[in-house]
Amino acid sequence: MATKHSIEPLPALVALRVASQEMFPRFIAGEYVLYEETDDAAPGDEVVLVMHDGSTKIRKLIERTDGRVRVAMYSPNSTATFNASGIAAIHPVVGCRRAPELASLGFVPENVSR
């Protein structure tokens, strides 16, 4: 007897240009982090924080509670706590690529600017 399986649609991948050295040596300014537009980030993941003011931050998620989000950056090695109300979304980073590599992944300039 055959079993039915459903396939969930894959989340959209977005590329975000790394603008600073705050996550060096993991991410280097000028590279692009690829992230999924899901809310499945867990402590220990590198994430993209999308703030309500439209800005973005690349950080490592340490802890997430109802009211606060604690994150780390590597350079300088430090932590910060944000009020969850200031964060629109937290997306897990799934990779990092240089600009020339993005074309082979199917990204065009509209996909990599934010």
Secondary structure as GFF3:
##gff-version 3
##sequence-region A 1 114
A	DSSP	beta_strand	13	17	.	.	.	ID=ss1
A	DSSP	beta_strand	32	36	.	.	.	ID=ss2
A	DSSP	beta_strand	46	51	.	.	.	ID=ss3
A	DSSP	beta_strand	56	64	.	.	.	ID=ss4
A	DSSP	beta_strand	68	74	.	.	.	ID=ss5
A	DSSP	beta_strand	77	83	.	.	.	ID=ss6
A	DSSP	three_ten_helix	84	86	.	.	.	ID=ss7
A	DSSP	beta_strand	87	97	.	.	.	ID=ss8
A	DSSP	alpha_helix	99	104	.	.	.	ID=ss9
A	DSSP	alpha_helix	109	112	.	.	.	ID=ss10
###
